[in-house]
Amino acid sequence: MNNKLKKGFKNQFFFSNTLLTLKKKTFVYKIYYWLISFNLFYKIKSFLKYGVVGILGTLTDLCILYFLNNVIGIYYITATLISDFCGNYVNYNLHKKYAFKSKRKSFFREFVSFIKYYFVSIIAIIVVFGLVIFFVEVFRFLPVVAKLCSDLIVLFIRFIGHKLVFNKK
């Protein structure tokens, strides 16, 4: 292939010179823009952002659960409740800023958004508690492993509910 054809191929299919790619030229952004150029990745990009950002909240949740249950010795159901609320607080702030890019609101609107977010989370927490108890009592999973499996199962319920809270269209 000659150089002119290679250059045209590269620009056309991988990193076209759009306003976005001209603005951010780092390798990571080039990969990101290339991935979302595919229809499948573009359609699920908000879910991917939600999942990636949610990993930090889940790690916070699991670390607190491990600390409360294994180090301090608190019963696993109580430790799960405390850790879930801490993880949800971290997730709320991260999702608001990065996944859903919610704009700054008045204090009252921010408070209402927070209450709605926790309402969705409480519904998910009820399902998570049922699954944690089921996994620990029936399958004899460790509480941290049971919590992780339960969070993965409830991920889709939380995503749909939280998307409805932040996106009012």
LINVEN-V637547 format. One line per field, one symbol per residue. ss: DSSP state (a for helix, b for strand, c for the rest). burial: b if it has 24 or more other C-alpha atoms within 12 Angstrom, else e. A space follows every 50 residues. Layout:
ss: ???
burial: ???
This chain:
ss: ccaaaaaaaaaaacccccaaaaacccaaaaaaaaaaccaaaaacaaaaaa aaaaaaaaaaaaaaaaaaaaaacccaaaaaaaaaaaaaaaaaaaaaaaac ccccccaaaaaaaaaaaaaaaaaaaaaaaaaaaaaaacccccaaaaaaaa aaaaaaaaaaaaaaaaccc
burial: eeeeeeeeeeeeebbeeeeeeeeeeeeeebeebbeeeeeeeeeeebbbbb bebbbbbbbbbbbbbbebbeeeeeebbebbbbbbbbbbbbbbbbbbeebb ebeeeeeeeeeebbeebbebbeebbebbbbbbbeebeeeeeebbbbbbbb beebbebbbebbbebbeee
